Amino acid sequence: MSSLVAIAYPDAATAEQVRSELMQMATEHLVQLEDAVVVEHQPDGKIKLHQAMKPATAGAAGGALWGGLIGLLFLAPLFGMAIGAASGAVAGKFADAGVDDKFMKTLGTKMPAGGAALIMLGRSNAPERVIDRVKSYGGEVIQTSLTDEEEERLRSALGEPVPT
């Protein structure tokens, strides 16, 4: 089962660094990410979501591939690719999986201006190795779906005081 973890950082650059580290760990098969979004509370008060996974782009690429193959059958590969890319992009846009955007924006409004949070949805078979790689960035756990024990371990690794 996937877990949701939201960690606040003093700025978007730090949150982006942690997300990059998580993406690297995903290529190493230490984590399976379903979503990893940096929520930035900009100094002007606006909330900006920096999505890592873009379903519309992936849908367009897949649609172009399938459209091109189908177009080859009907001797119109470029037309098939164009139609496939367009329909794939539309399907990807409406198939936004992962963490709810409204939830993330609401969370962003609760952070100080200039601050950011990394919201991750996924799972790991090696949580201790993941924590070891991200603990140097610090941060403050603001919301999780982890068990109490797992959350306590994460808070402790990030340097937060843990209730006794």
Residue, then its C-alpha position, 0 to 999 in steps of 0.5 A: m500500500s502506498s503512503l503519503v508523506a508531506i515535508a515542509y522545507p524553508d524554500a522550493a530549492t531544497a524541496e526540489q533537491v529532495r525530490s531529485e534525490l527521490m527520483q534517483m532512488a526510484t531509478e535504483h528501485l529503492v522507492q516506487l513513486e506514484d507522485a512527487v510534487v513540490v508545493e511552493h508558497q510564493p512570496d506574492g501569496k500564490i501557491k504553485l505546484h511543481q509536478a514531476m509526473k506529467p500525465a498529458t505529456a506521457g499520454a501524448a507520447g504514447g498516443a503518438l506511438w500507437g497512432g503512428l503504428i495504426g497509421l502505418l496500417f492505413l498508409a497515413p503514419l503522420f496523420g495517425m501520429a498527430i491524431g494519436a498524440a492529440s487524443g493521448a494528451v487529452a486522455g492524460k490530462f483527464a487521468d491525473a492520478g496521484v495526490d489531489d491538487k486541491f489538497m496540495k494547494t490547501l496545504g500550501t496556504k498553511m505554509p509561510a510565504g517563501g516556503a515549500a513542501l514536498i508531497m510524495l505518494g509511494r512505497s519503499n521496501a528499504p525505508e531506512r535507506v531512503i531516510d538515510r539519503v534525505k535526512s541531511y536536508g532536514g525538514e518538518v513532517i507536516q502530514t503522513s499516512l505512515t504508522d505512528e512508529e514509522e512517522e516517529r522514526l522519520r521525524s527523529a531522522l529529520g531532527e525533529p523533537v519526538p514526543t515521548 
